[in-house]
Amino acid sequence: MVHSMTAFARVEGAGAHGTLSWELRSVNHRYLEPHLRLPDAFRDLEGAVRDALRQGLSRGKVECTLRFAEENTGKRLQVDSQRAQQLISAAEEVAALIKQPAPLNPLEVLAWPGVLVADAADPQALNAAALDLFNQALAELKNGRGREGAELARLLNERLDAMSSEVVALRELVPQMLANQRQKIETRFAEMQAELDPQRLEQELVMLAQKSDVAEELDRLTTHVSEVRRVLKAGGAAGRRLDFLMQELNREANTLGSKAFDPRSTQAAVNLKVLIEQMREQVQNIE
């Protein structure tokens, strides 16, 4: 089963100290490129999160955002005496520069960031909860990438079916197109009232047949189509392999177009190139 590189996952978990939530977004990229947005209190998680991403994914630009809404209800408030004393000392130093300073309001001191604090949560327990929640989010992300990968595989197989039909139809038409071309040459010589040298005419027709021989290109197209089907069925990290096969399919379609000597073969080459380009765009999203 192949996986897409595009997906989104969000999970949330509430605990005694607050609510944790992870948002994971992934888009296509040549390599695995994680971007982490973590609150300062959870910076120690960065290494574990990156390891989990490397083990779970092989390609894609992945944005991981952690949010923590702390729960203060019911917590006993404490005063950071050291910070409060520093703030009071600074206020007294400034007051000494003023002729008639206003008295210091204790509530203003308490309102200063970091002076009044609630019971601190256990950082190790919080990190463990956040990491467990991240693994849930990563599993959800991988499931989403799998679902979209299955849809991409279905679309690719539809286009492979269309390519196979084009190749089979063109292969059946080649003998008829060569016969028509031979008739055109003979008619043109007759209209010019030229004296035909049967041996020379046969040589020209042989050269035309050699230049117009597309059997090899059709065989290679068939082989590449079969290989794409095999890779899709095998699954795994198939994106780079599929991208290479798209290049090979396009090469054979270009050669087929350069050898075209009949409007039907020209149209077949154009149809094949359109199908290959549609597949190439889809393959860019496969992991």
LUMFIGU-247322 format. One record per residue (C-alpha): x, y, z. Coordinates in nm, 2 decimals. Layout:
N
(nunu (X; Y; Z)),
...
This chain:
287
(nunu (0.00; 0.00; 0.00)),
(nunu (0.14; 0.34; -0.10)),
(nunu (0.10; 0.65; 0.12)),
(nunu (0.04; 1.01; 0.04)),
(nunu (0.25; 1.28; 0.19)),
(nunu (-0.05; 1.50; 0.25)),
(nunu (-0.25; 1.47; 0.56)),
(nunu (-0.37; 1.64; 0.88)),
(nunu (-0.42; 1.51; 1.24)),
(nunu (-0.53; 1.67; 1.56)),
(nunu (-0.56; 1.50; 1.90)),
(nunu (-0.64; 1.65; 2.24)),
(nunu (-0.60; 1.51; 2.60)),
(nunu (-0.71; 1.66; 2.93)),
(nunu (-0.54; 1.59; 3.26)),
(nunu (-0.52; 1.72; 3.61)),
(nunu (-0.28; 2.00; 3.52)),
(nunu (-0.44; 2.11; 3.19)),
(nunu (-0.52; 2.02; 2.83)),
(nunu (-0.26; 1.91; 2.58)),
(nunu (-0.33; 1.92; 2.20)),
(nunu (-0.12; 1.83; 1.90)),
(nunu (-0.17; 1.94; 1.54)),
(nunu (0.02; 1.76; 1.27)),
(nunu (0.02; 1.88; 0.91)),
(nunu (0.22; 1.71; 0.63)),
(nunu (0.28; 1.80; 0.27)),
(nunu (0.50; 1.66; -0.01)),
(nunu (0.87; 1.71; 0.01)),
(nunu (1.18; 1.53; -0.13)),
(nunu (1.30; 1.43; 0.21)),
(nunu (1.16; 1.41; 0.57)),
(nunu (1.16; 1.77; 0.70)),
(nunu (1.01; 1.81; 1.05)),
(nunu (0.91; 2.16; 1.19)),
(nunu (0.84; 2.16; 1.56)),
(nunu (0.65; 2.43; 1.75)),
(nunu (0.67; 2.34; 2.12)),
(nunu (0.61; 2.55; 2.44)),
(nunu (0.93; 2.63; 2.63)),
(nunu (0.83; 2.39; 2.91)),
(nunu (0.82; 2.10; 2.66)),
(nunu (1.15; 2.16; 2.47)),
(nunu (1.30; 1.84; 2.61)),
(nunu (1.05; 1.65; 2.39)),
(nunu (1.21; 1.76; 2.07)),
(nunu (1.45; 1.47; 2.03)),
(nunu (1.19; 1.21; 2.11)),
(nunu (0.94; 1.36; 1.86)),
(nunu (1.20; 1.37; 1.58)),
(nunu (1.29; 1.01; 1.65)),
(nunu (0.93; 0.91; 1.63)),
(nunu (0.89; 1.09; 1.30)),
(nunu (1.19; 0.93; 1.15)),
(nunu (1.07; 0.58; 1.25)),
(nunu (0.71; 0.64; 1.13)),
(nunu (0.76; 0.85; 0.81)),
(nunu (1.02; 0.85; 0.53)),
(nunu (0.93; 1.17; 0.33)),
(nunu (0.73; 1.49; 0.37)),
(nunu (0.74; 1.83; 0.53)),
(nunu (0.57; 1.78; 0.87)),
(nunu (0.46; 2.06; 1.09)),
(nunu (0.41; 1.96; 1.46)),
(nunu (0.24; 2.21; 1.69)),
(nunu (0.19; 2.14; 2.07)),
(nunu (-0.04; 2.36; 2.28)),
(nunu (-0.09; 2.34; 2.65)),
(nunu (-0.37; 2.51; 2.83)),
(nunu (-0.28; 2.50; 3.20)),
(nunu (-0.55; 2.43; 3.46)),
(nunu (-0.53; 2.67; 3.76)),
(nunu (-0.87; 2.60; 3.92)),
(nunu (-0.83; 2.45; 4.27)),
(nunu (-0.45; 2.50; 4.28)),
(nunu (-0.30; 2.67; 4.58)),
(nunu (-0.14; 3.00; 4.50)),
(nunu (0.21; 3.07; 4.62)),
(nunu (0.43; 3.39; 4.62)),
(nunu (0.77; 3.37; 4.47)),
(nunu (0.93; 3.57; 4.75)),
(nunu (1.27; 3.61; 4.58)),
(nunu (1.11; 3.76; 4.27)),
(nunu (0.88; 3.98; 4.48)),
(nunu (1.17; 4.11; 4.68)),
(nunu (1.36; 4.19; 4.36)),
(nunu (1.06; 4.38; 4.23)),
(nunu (1.02; 4.57; 4.55)),
(nunu (1.39; 4.66; 4.56)),
(nunu (1.37; 4.79; 4.20)),
(nunu (1.05; 4.99; 4.29)),
(nunu (1.22; 5.15; 4.59)),
(nunu (1.53; 5.24; 4.38)),
(nunu (1.30; 5.42; 4.13)),
(nunu (1.10; 5.58; 4.42)),
(nunu (1.42; 5.74; 4.56)),
(nunu (1.45; 5.94; 4.23)),
(nunu (1.10; 6.08; 4.27)),
(nunu (1.02; 6.37; 4.51)),
(nunu (0.68; 6.25; 4.62)),
(nunu (0.64; 5.89; 4.52)),
(nunu (0.31; 5.71; 4.56)),
(nunu (0.31; 5.42; 4.81)),
(nunu (0.37; 5.08; 4.66)),
(nunu (0.05; 4.88; 4.62)),
(nunu (0.09; 4.51; 4.72)),
(nunu (-0.17; 4.40; 4.46)),
(nunu (0.05; 4.56; 4.19)),
(nunu (0.34; 4.35; 4.31)),
(nunu (0.13; 4.04; 4.30)),
(nunu (0.01; 4.12; 3.95)),
(nunu (0.37; 4.13; 3.82)),
(nunu (0.44; 3.82; 3.60)),
(nunu (0.61; 3.54; 3.79)),
(nunu (0.54; 3.67; 4.14)),
(nunu (0.22; 3.48; 4.21)),
(nunu (0.24; 3.11; 4.10)),
(nunu (0.03; 2.80; 4.13)),
(nunu (0.15; 2.46; 4.23)),
(nunu (0.39; 2.35; 3.96)),
(nunu (0.30; 2.04; 3.76)),
(nunu (0.54; 1.75; 3.75)),
(nunu (0.74; 1.82; 3.42)),
(nunu (0.83; 1.46; 3.36)),
(nunu (0.47; 1.35; 3.39)),
(nunu (0.36; 1.63; 3.15)),
(nunu (0.63; 1.53; 2.90)),
(nunu (0.53; 1.17; 2.91)),
(nunu (0.16; 1.26; 2.86)),
(nunu (0.26; 1.49; 2.57)),
(nunu (0.47; 1.22; 2.40)),
(nunu (0.20; 0.96; 2.44)),
(nunu (-0.05; 1.20; 2.28)),
(nunu (0.20; 1.28; 2.00)),
(nunu (0.22; 0.90; 1.92)),
(nunu (-0.16; 0.90; 1.89)),
(nunu (-0.15; 1.20; 1.66)),
(nunu (0.13; 1.04; 1.44)),
(nunu (-0.08; 0.72; 1.41)),
(nunu (-0.38; 0.93; 1.30)),
(nunu (-0.16; 1.11; 1.05)),
(nunu (-0.02; 0.79; 0.90)),
(nunu (-0.38; 0.65; 0.87)),
(nunu (-0.48; 0.97; 0.68)),
(nunu (-0.18; 0.94; 0.45)),
(nunu (-0.27; 0.58; 0.39)),
(nunu (-0.63; 0.66; 0.29)),
(nunu (-0.52; 0.93; 0.05)),
(nunu (-0.24; 0.70; -0.08)),
(nunu (-0.51; 0.43; -0.16)),
(nunu (-0.70; 0.69; -0.36)),
(nunu (-0.39; 0.80; -0.55)),
(nunu (-0.32; 0.44; -0.63)),
(nunu (-0.67; 0.40; -0.77)),
(nunu (-0.63; 0.71; -0.99)),
(nunu (-0.29; 0.59; -1.12)),
(nunu (-0.43; 0.25; -1.20)),
(nunu (-0.71; 0.41; -1.40)),
(nunu (-0.46; 0.60; -1.61)),
(nunu (-0.24; 0.29; -1.65)),
(nunu (-0.55; 0.11; -1.79)),
(nunu (-0.60; 0.39; -2.03)),
(nunu (-0.23; 0.37; -2.14)),
(nunu (-0.25; 0.00; -2.19)),
(nunu (-0.56; 0.05; -2.41)),
(nunu (-0.37; 0.31; -2.62)),
(nunu (-0.07; 0.08; -2.66)),
(nunu (-0.28; -0.22; -2.76)),
(nunu (-0.48; -0.02; -3.01)),
(nunu (-0.17; 0.14; -3.17)),
(nunu (0.00; -0.20; -3.19)),
(nunu (-0.29; -0.34; -3.39)),
(nunu (-0.29; -0.03; -3.62)),
(nunu (0.08; -0.03; -3.71)),
(nunu (0.06; -0.30; -3.99)),
(nunu (-0.24; -0.11; -4.15)),
(nunu (-0.06; 0.22; -4.12)),
(nunu (0.26; 0.08; -4.28)),
(nunu (0.05; -0.07; -4.57)),
(nunu (-0.12; 0.27; -4.62)),
(nunu (0.21; 0.44; -4.63)),
(nunu (0.34; 0.19; -4.89)),
(nunu (0.03; 0.25; -5.10)),
(nunu (0.08; 0.63; -5.08)),
(nunu (0.44; 0.60; -5.21)),
(nunu (0.34; 0.37; -5.49)),
(nunu (0.06; 0.61; -5.59)),
(nunu (0.29; 0.91; -5.58)),
(nunu (0.54; 0.74; -5.81)),
(nunu (0.26; 0.65; -6.05)),
(nunu (0.13; 1.00; -6.06)),
(nunu (0.48; 1.13; -6.14)),
(nunu (0.48; 0.87; -6.42)),
(nunu (0.82; 0.76; -6.30)),
(nunu (0.97; 0.44; -6.41)),
(nunu (0.97; 0.23; -6.10)),
(nunu (1.28; 0.04; -6.00)),
(nunu (1.12; -0.24; -5.80)),
(nunu (1.44; -0.30; -5.61)),
(nunu (1.49; 0.07; -5.53)),
(nunu (1.13; 0.10; -5.42)),
(nunu (1.16; -0.20; -5.20)),
(nunu (1.47; -0.05; -5.04)),
(nunu (1.29; 0.28; -4.97)),
(nunu (1.00; 0.09; -4.82)),
(nunu (1.23; -0.11; -4.59)),
(nunu (1.40; 0.21; -4.47)),
(nunu (1.06; 0.37; -4.41)),
(nunu (0.95; 0.06; -4.21)),
(nunu (1.27; 0.07; -4.00)),
(nunu (1.23; 0.44; -3.92)),
(nunu (0.87; 0.39; -3.84)),
(nunu (0.91; 0.07; -3.63)),
(nunu (0.76; 0.15; -3.29)),
(nunu (0.75; -0.21; -3.17)),
(nunu (1.04; -0.15; -2.93)),
(nunu (0.88; 0.16; -2.78)),
(nunu (0.54; -0.01; -2.74)),
(nunu (0.72; -0.31; -2.57)),
(nunu (0.90; -0.07; -2.33)),
(nunu (0.58; 0.12; -2.25)),
(nunu (0.41; -0.21; -2.17)),
(nunu (0.70; -0.31; -1.95)),
(nunu (0.70; 0.02; -1.76)),
(nunu (0.33; 0.01; -1.71)),
(nunu (0.36; -0.34; -1.56)),
(nunu (0.64; -0.22; -1.33)),
(nunu (0.44; 0.08; -1.21)),
(nunu (0.15; -0.16; -1.12)),
(nunu (0.40; -0.38; -0.93)),
(nunu (0.54; -0.09; -0.73)),
(nunu (0.19; 0.04; -0.64)),
(nunu (0.09; -0.31; -0.53)),
(nunu (0.42; -0.36; -0.32)),
(nunu (0.36; -0.03; -0.14)),
(nunu (0.61; 0.12; 0.10)),
(nunu (0.82; 0.42; 0.02)),
(nunu (0.76; 0.41; -0.35)),
(nunu (0.75; 0.78; -0.45)),
(nunu (1.11; 0.81; -0.58)),
(nunu (1.08; 0.48; -0.78)),
(nunu (0.75; 0.59; -0.93)),
(nunu (0.89; 0.93; -1.02)),
(nunu (1.18; 0.76; -1.21)),
(nunu (0.93; 0.53; -1.40)),
(nunu (0.73; 0.84; -1.50)),
(nunu (1.05; 0.98; -1.66)),
(nunu (1.10; 0.65; -1.85)),
(nunu (0.74; 0.64; -1.97)),
(nunu (0.77; 1.00; -2.09)),
(nunu (1.09; 0.92; -2.27)),
(nunu (0.92; 0.63; -2.46)),
(nunu (0.62; 0.84; -2.55)),
(nunu (0.85; 1.12; -2.69)),
(nunu (1.03; 0.87; -2.91)),
(nunu (0.70; 0.73; -3.02)),
(nunu (0.59; 1.08; -3.12)),
(nunu (0.91; 1.14; -3.31)),
(nunu (0.85; 0.83; -3.52)),
(nunu (0.49; 0.90; -3.59)),
(nunu (0.41; 0.89; -3.97)),
(nunu (0.03; 0.87; -3.94)),
(nunu (-0.22; 1.10; -3.76)),
(nunu (-0.34; 0.81; -3.56)),
(nunu (0.00; 0.73; -3.42)),
(nunu (0.06; 1.11; -3.35)),
(nunu (-0.27; 1.13; -3.16)),
(nunu (-0.18; 0.81; -2.96)),
(nunu (0.15; 0.96; -2.86)),
(nunu (-0.02; 1.28; -2.75)),
(nunu (-0.28; 1.08; -2.55)),
(nunu (0.00; 0.89; -2.38)),
(nunu (0.19; 1.20; -2.28)),
(nunu (-0.12; 1.36; -2.13)),
(nunu (-0.18; 1.04; -1.92)),
(nunu (0.18; 1.03; -1.81)),
(nunu (0.17; 1.40; -1.71)),
(nunu (-0.14; 1.34; -1.50)),
(nunu (0.03; 1.05; -1.33)),
(nunu (0.35; 1.24; -1.27)),
(nunu (0.15; 1.51; -1.08)),
(nunu (-0.01; 1.25; -0.86)),
(nunu (0.32; 1.07; -0.80)),
(nunu (0.47; 1.39; -0.65)),
(nunu (0.24; 1.34; -0.35)),
(nunu (0.33; 0.98; -0.29)),
(nunu (0.57; 0.90; 0.00)),
